[in-house]
């Protein structure tokens, strides 16, 4: 077999593989666009639900905070700090220990 025939055969083989690869890329691109559209649809609905939920929570707290005394706000802030600390511990994988639990005397 001549060198020119080997090069031509190899080149033709590579060309056909490239065409197949281009078709595969087009197919994957279409699938990705379809998946992206589905995800956007799901998150679009979730976003509006979250916004609605936060609006409702805001209205509930607005009445409480408007008439709350300074000591009530400080107590609420302390509870929020305590909960934030517990969430941080859980996020780090630590176990929570109840603060109200006292060791028993023997």
N, C-alpha and C positions, 0 to 999 in steps of 0.2 A: 504494500500500500504506500502510495506516495505521501510525502509530508503535506502537500497542499490538500489532499483528500482528508487526512487526519485532522488538519486544522479546520477544514470546512465542516466535517462531521461534528467535531467538538463545538464549533461555533453554533451550528444549527441546534445541537442538543442544549447548549446554554440558552439560546434564544427561546426555545420551547419551554424550558424551565422558568425563564423570566416571565413569559406570558402566563404560565400557571401561577406563579407567585403574585403577579399583579392581580389576577382574578381572586386569589385568596385574600389579598389585602383589601380589595373592594368589598368582598363579602364580610370580612371582619369589621370594616369601617361601617357598613350598614348595620350590623348587629350592635356595634358600640353606640351608634346614634340612636337606635331604637331603645337600648338599655338606658341611655342618658335621658331620653324623653320620659321614660317610665319613672326614673328616679326623680326627675324634676317635678313630675306630676304628683308623686307621693309627698315630696318635701313641700311643695306648694300648698297642699292641703294641711300638712302638719304645721306649717308656719302660721297659717291663719288660725288654726286651733290654739296654738300656743299664745298668739297675740290676744285672742279672745279670752283665754284663761287668765292671762296676766292683767287684762283690763278688769275682769271680775274681781280678782284678788286686790287690785289697787283700789277699787271702789269700796270693798269691805274694810280695808285698812284705813282708808281716808276718814271714815266716820270715827274710828277708834282713835287715831292719832290726833284728829282735830280737837277732841275733848279730853285727851289724856293729860295727866299731870306730869311734871318733871320726874317725879319718883317712879311713876308707871312706865315712862319712856326708858328710864335708866334700867328698871327691872327687865323690860323687854329686851333692851340691848344686851344685858348680861345673859339672858337666855339664848339670844341669837349667837353670842360669842361662844357659849357653852356648846351649842349645837354645831357650830362651825369647827370647833376643836374636835368634837366627836367624829365629824365627817372626815376631817384630816387624818385622824387616827385610823379610821376604817379604810381610807384610801391608801395608807401606808401598810395596811394589813395587820395592824395591832388589834388586840382584843379590848373591848370596852370594859371598864370596871365601874360598877355603879358607885357614885359618890355617897349615896345615902346609906350604904352598907357599912356597918361598924363591926370590928372584930369582937367576937364574943369572949368574955372573961371566963376563965376556967376555975 
